[in-house]
């Protein structure tokens, strides 16, 4: 069985597709809001050294990725082992070499990869304008404004994705996530001004 079909099969028998979607959105949203917060903080402090801004954002992106992988793996591995043990008790058989046993070992890794890669990749996408400016490429907006714009677009798209999953208005769902971003920006201004 090819790797993608095998992974899909393991996710199917453990009913984990929804868990992966939730982890992708939750941690992707965390990554986007974290980058938005960092960049807003730098914009308010009128910091101009792109090296420092990129280093701080990259450090946060890596930390979010590592945290996402490790926390999801530890929690999902425990849940999968528990579910396998319950199934084994009910069937009075060792399922370690069965598809369910393989799923108990592999699904936590798949979920952990999604959980960690979502904030990392989204964060890297958001700081792309900073790298472009550092490389001397001209942008239509300032590097920080461009990064803020990308983070808002990603936050909106995550809301659209959630709306499509829930079968509700994609626009309303996208706007709800933008409101969350606006509240975040407002709190940063409020706390940064004091």
Protein Blocks (a to p, Z undefined) as FASTA:
>chain_A
ZZklmmmmmmmmnopmmmmmmmmmmmmmmmmmmmmmmmmmmmmnopablklmmmmmmmmm
mmmmmmmmmmmmmmmmmmmmmmmmmmmmmnopafklmmklmmmmmmmmmmmmmmmmmmmm
mmmmmmmmmmmmmnopacfbdfklmmmmmmmmmmmmmmmmmmmmnopafklmmmmmmmmm
mmmmmmmmmmmmZZ
